[in-house]
Amino acid sequence: MQARKMLFAAILSICASSSKKISIYNEEMIVARCFIGFIIFSRKSLGNTFKMTLDGRIQAIQEESQQFPNPNEVVPPESNEQQRLLRISLRICGHRSRIITNGTLCA
């Protein structure tokens, strides 16, 4: 009921302002009013849908971010040792080295 009163008041104010030559109807004003009306309509009728969509996207981003390690975390020493050994073996093999999933091979 409140929405109908607001719509009726808006229509009356538009009619009154146009009859008194207060409001001029040019292309920019019509587009601006339609855009504002669309925003208000979207917020009232689709507000929950947008909220659910954004909440789902936030959850997906959080799950993705948990899959990657945090750069601020301390790396275990054995991981550093494995990386050091891998670098040494790559230097020994030179530019012709290939890395496979379970170690290194020199070609």
Biopython code that builds the backbone (N, CA, C, O; Angstrom):
import numpy as np
from Bio.PDB.StructureBuilder import StructureBuilder

atoms = [
    (1, "MET", "N", (0.825, -1.189, 0.000)),
    (1, "MET", "CA", (0.000, 0.000, 0.000)),
    (1, "MET", "C", (0.872, 1.257, 0.000)),
    (1, "MET", "O", (0.573, 2.240, -0.679)),
    (2, "GLN", "N", (1.944, 1.203, 0.767)),
    (2, "GLN", "CA", (2.856, 2.344, 0.842)),
    (2, "GLN", "C", (3.498, 2.605, -0.520)),
    (2, "GLN", "O", (3.698, 3.756, -0.908)),
    (3, "ALA", "N", (3.816, 1.536, -1.240)),
    (3, "ALA", "CA", (4.442, 1.691, -2.560)),
    (3, "ALA", "C", (3.483, 2.359, -3.542)),
    (3, "ALA", "O", (3.903, 3.170, -4.368)),
    (4, "ARG", "N", (2.206, 2.023, -3.455)),
    (4, "ARG", "CA", (1.221, 2.639, -4.352)),
    (4, "ARG", "C", (1.083, 4.132, -4.073)),
    (4, "ARG", "O", (0.958, 4.935, -4.998)),
    (5, "LYS", "N", (1.106, 4.496, -2.798)),
    (5, "LYS", "CA", (1.024, 5.910, -2.438)),
    (5, "LYS", "C", (2.240, 6.672, -2.962)),
    (5, "LYS", "O", (2.121, 7.794, -3.454)),
    (6, "MET", "N", (3.404, 6.045, -2.849)),
    (6, "MET", "CA", (4.631, 6.680, -3.338)),
    (6, "MET", "C", (4.582, 6.842, -4.856)),
    (6, "MET", "O", (4.968, 7.884, -5.386)),
    (7, "LEU", "N", (4.110, 5.816, -5.550)),
    (7, "LEU", "CA", (4.008, 5.886, -7.005)),
    (7, "LEU", "C", (3.014, 6.964, -7.426)),
    (7, "LEU", "O", (3.280, 7.729, -8.353)),
    (8, "PHE", "N", (1.874, 7.023, -6.748)),
    (8, "PHE", "CA", (0.861, 8.034, -7.047)),
    (8, "PHE", "C", (1.411, 9.438, -6.806)),
    (8, "PHE", "O", (1.187, 10.341, -7.612)),
    (9, "ALA", "N", (2.129, 9.622, -5.698)),
    (9, "ALA", "CA", (2.722, 10.926, -5.395)),
    (9, "ALA", "C", (3.779, 11.302, -6.436)),
    (9, "ALA", "O", (3.884, 12.467, -6.819)),
    (10, "ALA", "N", (4.550, 10.333, -6.889)),
    (10, "ALA", "CA", (5.574, 10.606, -7.900)),
    (10, "ALA", "C", (4.940, 11.024, -9.219)),
    (10, "ALA", "O", (5.404, 11.957, -9.874)),
    (11, "ILE", "N", (3.873, 10.324, -9.603)),
    (11, "ILE", "CA", (3.189, 10.673, -10.853)),
    (11, "ILE", "C", (2.583, 12.068, -10.761)),
    (11, "ILE", "O", (2.674, 12.849, -11.708)),
    (12, "LEU", "N", (1.963, 12.386, -9.621)),
    (12, "LEU", "CA", (1.397, 13.725, -9.446)),
    (12, "LEU", "C", (2.468, 14.808, -9.487)),
    (12, "LEU", "O", (2.267, 15.859, -10.096)),
    (13, "SER", "N", (3.600, 14.558, -8.845)),
    (13, "SER", "CA", (4.659, 15.574, -8.846)),
    (13, "SER", "C", (5.250, 15.759, -10.241)),
    (13, "SER", "O", (5.609, 16.876, -10.614)),
    (14, "ILE", "N", (5.355, 14.687, -11.010)),
    (14, "ILE", "CA", (5.856, 14.801, -12.386)),
    (14, "ILE", "C", (4.882, 15.609, -13.237)),
    (14, "ILE", "O", (5.289, 16.480, -14.006)),
    (15, "CYS", "N", (3.589, 15.309, -13.090)),
    (15, "CYS", "CA", (2.579, 16.056, -13.856)),
    (15, "CYS", "C", (2.568, 17.529, -13.468)),
    (15, "CYS", "O", (2.479, 18.401, -14.333)),
    (16, "ALA", "N", (2.657, 17.808, -12.177)),
    (16, "ALA", "CA", (2.634, 19.195, -11.722)),
    (16, "ALA", "C", (3.876, 19.947, -12.178)),
    (16, "ALA", "O", (3.777, 21.091, -12.622)),
    (17, "SER", "N", (5.034, 19.324, -12.075)),
    (17, "SER", "CA", (6.264, 20.018, -12.472)),
    (17, "SER", "C", (6.339, 20.223, -13.981)),
    (17, "SER", "O", (6.925, 21.203, -14.440)),
    (18, "SER", "N", (5.755, 19.312, -14.757)),
    (18, "SER", "CA", (5.778, 19.508, -16.213)),
    (18, "SER", "C", (4.759, 20.558, -16.645)),
    (18, "SER", "O", (5.001, 21.289, -17.605)),
    (19, "SER", "N", (3.620, 20.644, -15.952)),
    (19, "SER", "CA", (2.622, 21.651, -16.336)),
    (19, "SER", "C", (3.078, 23.060, -15.970)),
    (19, "SER", "O", (2.693, 24.023, -16.632)),
    (20, "LYS", "N", (3.886, 23.191, -14.936)),
    (20, "LYS", "CA", (4.401, 24.498, -14.524)),
    (20, "LYS", "C", (5.708, 24.844, -15.241)),
    (20, "LYS", "O", (6.320, 25.872, -14.950)),
    (21, "LYS", "N", (6.133, 24.005, -16.161)),
    (21, "LYS", "CA", (7.378, 24.181, -16.923)),
    (21, "LYS", "C", (8.605, 24.181, -16.008)),
    (21, "LYS", "O", (9.622, 24.799, -16.323)),
    (22, "ILE", "N", (8.503, 23.486, -14.878)),
    (22, "ILE", "CA", (9.644, 23.344, -13.970)),
    (22, "ILE", "C", (10.574, 22.245, -14.476)),
    (22, "ILE", "O", (11.796, 22.397, -14.478)),
    (23, "SER", "N", (9.990, 21.164, -14.893)),
    (23, "SER", "CA", (10.763, 20.025, -15.382)),
    (23, "SER", "C", (10.737, 20.010, -16.903)),
    (23, "SER", "O", (9.673, 20.052, -17.521)),
    (24, "ILE", "N", (11.908, 19.951, -17.488)),
    (24, "ILE", "CA", (12.019, 19.912, -18.945)),
    (24, "ILE", "C", (12.371, 18.483, -19.336)),
    (24, "ILE", "O", (13.256, 17.868, -18.741)),
    (25, "TYR", "N", (11.679, 17.964, -20.329)),
    (25, "TYR", "CA", (11.907, 16.588, -20.752)),
    (25, "TYR", "C", (12.845, 16.561, -21.950)),
    (25, "TYR", "O", (12.422, 16.750, -23.090)),
    (26, "ASN", "N", (14.084, 16.331, -21.685)),
    (26, "ASN", "CA", (15.018, 16.085, -22.770)),
    (26, "ASN", "C", (15.534, 14.650, -22.625)),
    (26, "ASN", "O", (15.197, 13.952, -21.669)),
    (27, "GLU", "N", (16.328, 14.236, -23.556)),
    (27, "GLU", "CA", (16.754, 12.837, -23.590)),
    (27, "GLU", "C", (17.525, 12.435, -22.334)),
    (27, "GLU", "O", (17.315, 11.345, -21.801)),
    (28, "GLU", "N", (18.405, 13.297, -21.862)),
    (28, "GLU", "CA", (19.214, 12.974, -20.693)),
    (28, "GLU", "C", (18.359, 12.803, -19.444)),
    (28, "GLU", "O", (18.597, 11.891, -18.652)),
    (29, "MET", "N", (17.372, 13.663, -19.262)),
    (29, "MET", "CA", (16.508, 13.577, -18.078)),
    (29, "MET", "C", (15.666, 12.307, -18.111)),
    (29, "MET", "O", (15.479, 11.657, -17.082)),
    (30, "ILE", "N", (15.163, 11.955, -19.276)),
    (30, "ILE", "CA", (14.351, 10.736, -19.383)),
    (30, "ILE", "C", (15.199, 9.511, -19.076)),
    (30, "ILE", "O", (14.762, 8.618, -18.349)),
    (31, "VAL", "N", (16.410, 9.463, -19.624)),
    (31, "VAL", "CA", (17.304, 8.327, -19.363)),
    (31, "VAL", "C", (17.671, 8.270, -17.884)),
    (31, "VAL", "O", (17.685, 7.189, -17.295)),
    (32, "ALA", "N", (17.967, 9.413, -17.279)),
    (32, "ALA", "CA", (18.331, 9.443, -15.863)),
    (32, "ALA", "C", (17.178, 8.968, -14.984)),
    (32, "ALA", "O", (17.390, 8.201, -14.045)),
    (33, "ARG", "N", (15.979, 9.413, -15.278)),
    (33, "ARG", "CA", (14.820, 8.986, -14.479)),
    (33, "ARG", "C", (14.534, 7.500, -14.655)),
    (33, "ARG", "O", (14.205, 6.808, -13.691)),
    (34, "CYS", "N", (14.660, 7.015, -15.871)),
    (34, "CYS", "CA", (14.457, 5.573, -16.099)),
    (34, "CYS", "C", (15.508, 4.757, -15.357)),
    (34, "CYS", "O", (15.199, 3.710, -14.787)),
    (35, "PHE", "N", (16.742, 5.232, -15.365)),
    (35, "PHE", "CA", (17.809, 4.518, -14.667)),
    (35, "PHE", "C", (17.564, 4.489, -13.163)),
    (35, "PHE", "O", (17.727, 3.449, -12.526)),
    (36, "ILE", "N", (17.177, 5.615, -12.601)),
    (36, "ILE", "CA", (16.880, 5.668, -11.162)),
    (36, "ILE", "C", (15.703, 4.760, -10.835)),
    (36, "ILE", "O", (15.724, 4.051, -9.828)),
    (37, "GLY", "N", (14.683, 4.778, -11.677)),
    (37, "GLY", "CA", (13.548, 3.875, -11.471)),
    (37, "GLY", "C", (13.955, 2.418, -11.540)),
    (37, "GLY", "O", (13.479, 1.598, -10.755)),
    (38, "PHE", "N", (14.837, 2.089, -12.482)),
    (38, "PHE", "CA", (15.319, 0.714, -12.603)),
    (38, "PHE", "C", (16.094, 0.288, -11.364)),
    (38, "PHE", "O", (15.926, -0.833, -10.883)),
    (39, "ILE", "N", (16.936, 1.168, -10.847)),
    (39, "ILE", "CA", (17.714, 0.851, -9.642)),
    (39, "ILE", "C", (16.782, 0.601, -8.464)),
    (39, "ILE", "O", (16.963, -0.366, -7.724)),
    (40, "ILE", "N", (15.793, 1.461, -8.287)),
    (40, "ILE", "CA", (14.843, 1.293, -7.176)),
    (40, "ILE", "C", (14.060, -0.001, -7.340)),
    (40, "ILE", "O", (13.900, -0.752, -6.378)),
    (41, "PHE", "N", (13.570, -0.269, -8.545)),
    (41, "PHE", "CA", (12.819, -1.497, -8.803)),
    (41, "PHE", "C", (13.684, -2.731, -8.564)),
    (41, "PHE", "O", (13.229, -3.700, -7.956)),
    (42, "SER", "N", (14.918, -2.703, -9.035)),
    (42, "SER", "CA", (15.818, -3.851, -8.872)),
    (42, "SER", "C", (16.106, -4.113, -7.408)),
    (42, "SER", "O", (16.127, -5.260, -6.961)),
    (43, "ARG", "N", (16.324, -3.055, -6.676)),
    (43, "ARG", "CA", (16.643, -3.222, -5.257)),
    (43, "ARG", "C", (15.466, -3.822, -4.496)),
    (43, "ARG", "O", (15.652, -4.686, -3.639)),
    (44, "LYS", "N", (14.262, -3.367, -4.807)),
    (44, "LYS", "CA", (13.090, -3.858, -4.086)),
    (44, "LYS", "C", (12.720, -5.278, -4.495)),
    (44, "LYS", "O", (12.387, -6.098, -3.639)),
    (45, "SER", "N", (12.771, -5.578, -5.782)),
    (45, "SER", "CA", (12.282, -6.885, -6.227)),
    (45, "SER", "C", (13.368, -7.951, -6.299)),
    (45, "SER", "O", (13.074, -9.132, -6.117)),
    (46, "LEU", "N", (14.604, -7.567, -6.557)),
    (46, "LEU", "CA", (15.666, -8.557, -6.740)),
    (46, "LEU", "C", (16.751, -8.477, -5.676)),
    (46, "LEU", "O", (17.824, -9.057, -5.848)),
    (47, "GLY", "N", (16.497, -7.783, -4.601)),
    (47, "GLY", "CA", (17.508, -7.603, -3.563)),
    (47, "GLY", "C", (18.022, -8.901, -2.988)),
    (47, "GLY", "O", (19.230, -9.069, -2.824)),
    (48, "ASN", "N", (17.118, -9.832, -2.673)),
    (48, "ASN", "CA", (17.545, -11.106, -2.093)),
    (48, "ASN", "C", (18.308, -11.950, -3.100)),
    (48, "ASN", "O", (19.247, -12.657, -2.732)),
    (49, "THR", "N", (17.917, -11.884, -4.360)),
    (49, "THR", "CA", (18.614, -12.656, -5.392)),
    (49, "THR", "C", (20.051, -12.177, -5.535)),
    (49, "THR", "O", (20.971, -12.991, -5.615)),
    (50, "PHE", "N", (20.252, -10.852, -5.569)),
    (50, "PHE", "CA", (21.603, -10.313, -5.654)),
    (50, "PHE", "C", (22.413, -10.701, -4.428)),
    (50, "PHE", "O", (23.588, -11.051, -4.539)),
    (51, "LYS", "N", (21.788, -10.639, -3.259)),
    (51, "LYS", "CA", (22.490, -10.983, -2.024)),
    (51, "LYS", "C", (22.919, -12.439, -2.044)),
    (51, "LYS", "O", (24.050, -12.754, -1.673)),
    (52, "MET", "N", (22.032, -13.333, -2.472)),
    (52, "MET", "CA", (22.376, -14.753, -2.525)),
    (52, "MET", "C", (23.499, -15.005, -3.535)),
    (52, "MET", "O", (24.393, -15.812, -3.281)),
    (53, "THR", "N", (23.454, -14.321, -4.671)),
    (53, "THR", "CA", (24.497, -14.487, -5.683)),
    (53, "THR", "C", (25.845, -14.019, -5.157)),
    (53, "THR", "O", (26.854, -14.705, -5.321)),
    (54, "LEU", "N", (25.861, -12.854, -4.526)),
    (54, "LEU", "CA", (27.114, -12.328, -3.992)),
    (54, "LEU", "C", (27.639, -13.180, -2.847)),
    (54, "LEU", "O", (28.848, -13.385, -2.741)),
    (55, "ASP", "N", (26.751, -13.683, -1.981)),
    (55, "ASP", "CA", (27.181, -14.557, -0.892)),
    (55, "ASP", "C", (27.804, -15.839, -1.436)),
    (55, "ASP", "O", (28.811, -16.314, -0.911)),
    (56, "GLY", "N", (27.206, -16.398, -2.485)),
    (56, "GLY", "CA", (27.763, -17.600, -3.107)),
    (56, "GLY", "C", (29.130, -17.344, -3.702)),
    (56, "GLY", "O", (30.028, -18.178, -3.589)),
    (57, "ARG", "N", (29.292, -16.200, -4.332)),
    (57, "ARG", "CA", (30.591, -15.859, -4.928)),
    (57, "ARG", "C", (31.640, -15.635, -3.849)),
    (57, "ARG", "O", (32.791, -16.038, -4.011)),
    (58, "ILE", "N", (31.253, -14.993, -2.746)),
    (58, "ILE", "CA", (32.183, -14.772, -1.636)),
    (58, "ILE", "C", (32.655, -16.108, -1.079)),
    (58, "ILE", "O", (33.842, -16.285, -0.805)),
    (59, "GLN", "N", (31.732, -17.044, -0.913)),
    (59, "GLN", "CA", (32.089, -18.359, -0.388)),
    (59, "GLN", "C", (33.034, -19.085, -1.350)),
    (59, "GLN", "O", (33.989, -19.722, -0.905)),
    (60, "ALA", "N", (32.786, -19.000, -2.651)),
    (60, "ALA", "CA", (33.658, -19.651, -3.636)),
    (60, "ALA", "C", (35.063, -19.053, -3.604)),
    (60, "ALA", "O", (36.051, -19.779, -3.712)),
    (61, "ILE", "N", (35.153, -17.737, -3.456)),
    (61, "ILE", "CA", (36.464, -17.080, -3.391)),
    (61, "ILE", "C", (37.205, -17.500, -2.129)),
    (61, "ILE", "O", (38.414, -17.727, -2.170)),
    (62, "GLN", "N", (36.496, -17.606, -1.007)),
    (62, "GLN", "CA", (37.135, -18.036, 0.234)),
    (62, "GLN", "C", (37.648, -19.464, 0.124)),
    (62, "GLN", "O", (38.734, -19.769, 0.615)),
    (63, "GLU", "N", (36.874, -20.350, -0.518)),
    (63, "GLU", "CA", (37.320, -21.730, -0.696)),
    (63, "GLU", "C", (38.549, -21.793, -1.596)),
    (63, "GLU", "O", (39.467, -22.571, -1.337)),
    (64, "GLU", "N", (38.574, -20.981, -2.647)),
    (64, "GLU", "CA", (39.739, -20.948, -3.536)),
    (64, "GLU", "C", (40.968, -20.424, -2.809)),
    (64, "GLU", "O", (42.069, -20.942, -2.997)),
    (65, "SER", "N", (40.790, -19.403, -1.983)),
    (65, "SER", "CA", (41.941, -18.822, -1.289)),
    (65, "SER", "C", (42.513, -19.778, -0.252)),
    (65, "SER", "O", (43.696, -19.682, 0.075)),
    (66, "GLN", "N", (41.709, -20.699, 0.274)),
    (66, "GLN", "CA", (42.210, -21.676, 1.238)),
    (66, "GLN", "C", (43.044, -22.758, 0.565)),
    (66, "GLN", "O", (43.830, -23.429, 1.233)),
    (67, "GLN", "N", (42.888, -22.940, -0.742)),
    (67, "GLN", "CA", (43.662, -23.952, -1.453)),
    (67, "GLN", "C", (45.116, -23.524, -1.650)),
    (67, "GLN", "O", (45.998, -24.376, -1.757)),
    (68, "PHE", "N", (45.372, -22.235, -1.699)),
    (68, "PHE", "CA", (46.723, -21.743, -1.931)),
    (68, "PHE", "C", (47.372, -21.389, -0.599)),
    (68, "PHE", "O", (46.708, -20.868, 0.299)),
    (69, "PRO", "N", (48.661, -21.668, -0.467)),
    (69, "PRO", "CA", (49.328, -21.365, 0.809)),
    (69, "PRO", "C", (49.451, -19.863, 1.030)),
    (69, "PRO", "O", (49.559, -19.074, 0.091)),
    (70, "ASN", "N", (49.430, -19.511, 2.278)),
    (70, "ASN", "CA", (49.583, -18.115, 2.670)),
    (70, "ASN", "C", (51.069, -17.756, 2.606)),
    (70, "ASN", "O", (51.877, -18.457, 3.215)),
    (71, "PRO", "N", (51.461, -16.702, 1.899)),
    (71, "PRO", "CA", (52.891, -16.365, 1.803)),
    (71, "PRO", "C", (53.486, -15.927, 3.133)),
    (71, "PRO", "O", (54.708, -15.903, 3.274)),
    (72, "ASN", "N", (52.664, -15.584, 4.102)),
    (72, "ASN", "CA", (53.163, -15.160, 5.408)),
    (72, "ASN", "C", (53.410, -16.331, 6.348)),
    (72, "ASN", "O", (53.983, -16.149, 7.422)),
    (73, "GLU", "N", (52.983, -17.541, 5.957)),
    (73, "GLU", "CA", (53.193, -18.702, 6.811)),
    (73, "GLU", "C", (54.649, -19.147, 6.739)),
    (73, "GLU", "O", (55.332, -18.932, 5.738)),
    (74, "VAL", "N", (55.112, -19.775, 7.827)),
    (74, "VAL", "CA", (56.473, -20.294, 7.875)),
    (74, "VAL", "C", (56.511, -21.611, 7.108)),
    (74, "VAL", "O", (55.684, -22.495, 7.331)),
    (75, "VAL", "N", (57.480, -21.731, 6.204)),
    (75, "VAL", "CA", (57.624, -22.948, 5.405)),
    (75, "VAL", "C", (58.430, -23.955, 6.214)),
    (75, "VAL", "O", (59.453, -23.592, 6.794)),
    (76, "PRO", "N", (57.992, -25.217, 6.267)),
    (76, "PRO", "CA", (58.748, -26.229, 7.027)),
    (76, "PRO", "C", (60.160, -26.399, 6.466)),
    (76, "PRO", "O", (60.360, -26.277, 5.258)),
    (77, "PRO", "N", (61.139, -26.677, 7.327)),
    (77, "PRO", "CA", (62.537, -26.799, 6.870)),
    (77, "PRO", "C", (62.732, -27.899, 5.825)),
    (77, "PRO", "O", (63.559, -27.744, 4.926)),
    (78, "GLU", "N", (61.985, -29.012, 5.923)),
    (78, "GLU", "CA", (62.167, -30.086, 4.946)),
    (78, "GLU", "C", (61.750, -29.638, 3.548)),
    (78, "GLU", "O", (62.308, -30.105, 2.555)),
    (79, "SER", "N", (60.782, -28.746, 3.466)),
    (79, "SER", "CA", (60.377, -28.218, 2.170)),
    (79, "SER", "C", (61.483, -27.345, 1.585)),
    (79, "SER", "O", (61.756, -27.402, 0.386)),
    (80, "ASN", "N", (62.115, -26.542, 2.431)),
    (80, "ASN", "CA", (63.239, -25.725, 1.971)),
    (80, "ASN", "C", (64.383, -26.606, 1.489)),
    (80, "ASN", "O", (65.033, -26.294, 0.492)),
    (81, "GLU", "N", (64.628, -27.699, 2.190)),
    (81, "GLU", "CA", (65.696, -28.622, 1.803)),
    (81, "GLU", "C", (65.392, -29.267, 0.450)),
    (81, "GLU", "O", (66.289, -29.421, -0.379)),
    (82, "GLN", "N", (64.139, -29.642, 0.225)),
    (82, "GLN", "CA", (63.761, -30.232, -1.062)),
    (82, "GLN", "C", (63.948, -29.219, -2.190)),
    (82, "GLN", "O", (64.427, -29.569, -3.268)),
    (83, "GLN", "N", (63.577, -27.987, -1.948)),
    (83, "GLN", "CA", (63.755, -26.956, -2.972)),
    (83, "GLN", "C", (65.234, -26.714, -3.257)),
    (83, "GLN", "O", (65.622, -26.514, -4.408)),
    (84, "ARG", "N", (66.058, -26.731, -2.212)),
    (84, "ARG", "CA", (67.498, -26.535, -2.389)),
    (84, "ARG", "C", (68.092, -27.657, -3.229)),
    (84, "ARG", "O", (68.880, -27.401, -4.140)),
    (85, "LEU", "N", (67.718, -28.903, -2.928)),
    (85, "LEU", "CA", (68.228, -30.040, -3.695)),
    (85, "LEU", "C", (67.759, -29.988, -5.145)),
    (85, "LEU", "O", (68.515, -30.333, -6.053)),
    (86, "LEU", "N", (66.541, -29.569, -5.363)),
    (86, "LEU", "CA", (66.026, -29.452, -6.722)),
    (86, "LEU", "C", (66.806, -28.401, -7.508)),
    (86, "LEU", "O", (67.130, -28.610, -8.677)),
    (87, "ARG", "N", (67.110, -27.263, -6.862)),
    (87, "ARG", "CA", (67.895, -26.229, -7.535)),
    (87, "ARG", "C", (69.294, -26.730, -7.892)),
    (87, "ARG", "O", (69.804, -26.454, -8.977)),
    (88, "ILE", "N", (69.908, -27.469, -6.963)),
    (88, "ILE", "CA", (71.247, -28.008, -7.228)),
    (88, "ILE", "C", (71.211, -28.964, -8.406)),
    (88, "ILE", "O", (72.061, -28.898, -9.293)),
    (89, "SER", "N", (70.224, -29.854, -8.414)),
    (89, "SER", "CA", (70.157, -30.824, -9.512)),
    (89, "SER", "C", (69.879, -30.131, -10.844)),
    (89, "SER", "O", (70.373, -30.570, -11.883)),
    (90, "LEU", "N", (69.105, -29.069, -10.825)),
    (90, "LEU", "CA", (68.851, -28.329, -12.061)),
    (90, "LEU", "C", (70.117, -27.629, -12.550)),
    (90, "LEU", "O", (70.345, -27.537, -13.757)),
    (91, "ARG", "N", (70.945, -27.133, -11.620)),
    (91, "ARG", "CA", (72.200, -26.503, -12.022)),
    (91, "ARG", "C", (73.157, -27.532, -12.618)),
    (91, "ARG", "O", (73.853, -27.253, -13.593)),
    (92, "ILE", "N", (73.184, -28.726, -12.022)),
    (92, "ILE", "CA", (74.061, -29.782, -12.525)),
    (92, "ILE", "C", (73.645, -30.183, -13.937)),
    (92, "ILE", "O", (74.492, -30.355, -14.814)),
    (93, "CYS", "N", (72.356, -30.327, -14.151)),
    (93, "CYS", "CA", (71.863, -30.751, -15.460)),
    (93, "CYS", "C", (71.997, -29.654, -16.505)),
    (93, "CYS", "O", (72.050, -29.953, -17.698)),
    (94, "GLY", "N", (72.051, -28.415, -16.098)),
    (94, "GLY", "CA", (72.196, -27.310, -17.029)),
    (94, "GLY", "C", (70.897, -26.951, -17.711)),
    (94, "GLY", "O", (69.819, -27.196, -17.171)),
    (95, "HIS", "N", (70.991, -26.373, -18.892)),
    (95, "HIS", "CA", (69.811, -25.896, -19.616)),
    (95, "HIS", "C", (69.017, -27.028, -20.240)),
    (95, "HIS", "O", (67.871, -26.817, -20.636)),
    (96, "ARG", "N", (69.585, -28.220, -20.341)),
    (96, "ARG", "CA", (68.904, -29.316, -21.014)),
    (96, "ARG", "C", (68.054, -30.143, -20.051)),
    (96, "ARG", "O", (67.626, -31.240, -20.410)),
    (97, "SER", "N", (67.804, -29.658, -18.861)),
    (97, "SER", "CA", (67.083, -30.454, -17.866)),
    (97, "SER", "C", (65.579, -30.405, -18.086)),
    (97, "SER", "O", (65.027, -29.421, -18.578)),
    (98, "ARG", "N", (64.937, -31.507, -17.701)),
    (98, "ARG", "CA", (63.481, -31.587, -17.719)),
    (98, "ARG", "C", (63.031, -32.019, -16.329)),
    (98, "ARG", "O", (63.640, -32.899, -15.720)),
    (99, "ILE", "N", (61.969, -31.403, -15.830)),
    (99, "ILE", "CA", (61.428, -31.773, -14.526)),
    (99, "ILE", "C", (60.239, -32.679, -14.764)),
    (99, "ILE", "O", (59.357, -32.361, -15.561)),
    (100, "ILE", "N", (60.212, -33.809, -14.073)),
    (100, "ILE", "CA", (59.045, -34.675, -14.113)),
    (100, "ILE", "C", (58.429, -34.700, -12.737)),
    (100, "ILE", "O", (58.973, -34.109, -11.804)),
    (101, "THR", "N", (57.310, -35.370, -12.591)),
    (101, "THR", "CA", (56.546, -35.261, -11.349)),
    (101, "THR", "C", (57.264, -35.861, -10.154)),
    (101, "THR", "O", (57.072, -35.372, -9.041)),
    (102, "ASN", "N", (58.085, -36.900, -10.322)),
    (102, "ASN", "CA", (58.689, -37.535, -9.151)),
    (102, "ASN", "C", (60.177, -37.250, -9.029)),
    (102, "ASN", "O", (60.849, -37.956, -8.277)),
    (103, "GLY", "N", (60.723, -36.285, -9.701)),
    (103, "GLY", "CA", (62.138, -35.961, -9.590)),
    (103, "GLY", "C", (62.622, -35.191, -10.793)),
    (103, "GLY", "O", (61.845, -34.533, -11.485)),
    (104, "THR", "N", (63.950, -35.284, -11.039)),
    (104, "THR", "CA", (64.518, -34.587, -12.189)),
    (104, "THR", "C", (65.231, -35.580, -13.080)),
    (104, "THR", "O", (65.725, -36.605, -12.611)),
    (105, "LEU", "N", (65.283, -35.280, -14.350)),
    (105, "LEU", "CA", (66.021, -36.077, -15.326)),
    (105, "LEU", "C", (66.919, -35.149, -16.115)),
    (105, "LEU", "O", (66.520, -34.036, -16.458)),
    (106, "CYS", "N", (68.113, -35.593, -16.401)),
    (106, "CYS", "CA", (69.004, -34.836, -17.272)),
    (106, "CYS", "C", (68.922, -35.435, -18.661)),
    (106, "CYS", "O", (69.033, -36.650, -18.825)),
    (107, "ALA", "N", (68.728, -34.593, -19.659)),
    (107, "ALA", "CA", (68.620, -35.095, -21.028)),
    (107, "ALA", "C", (69.848, -34.729, -21.812)),
    (107, "ALA", "O", (69.949, -35.064, -22.993)),
]
sb = StructureBuilder()
sb.init_structure("model")
sb.init_model(0)
sb.init_chain("A")
sb.init_seg("    ")
for serial, (resi, resn, name, xyz) in enumerate(atoms, 1):
    if name == "N":
        sb.init_residue(resn, " ", resi, " ")
    sb.init_atom(name, np.array(xyz, "f"), 0.0, 1.0, " ", f" {name:<3s}", serial, name[0])
structure = sb.get_structure()
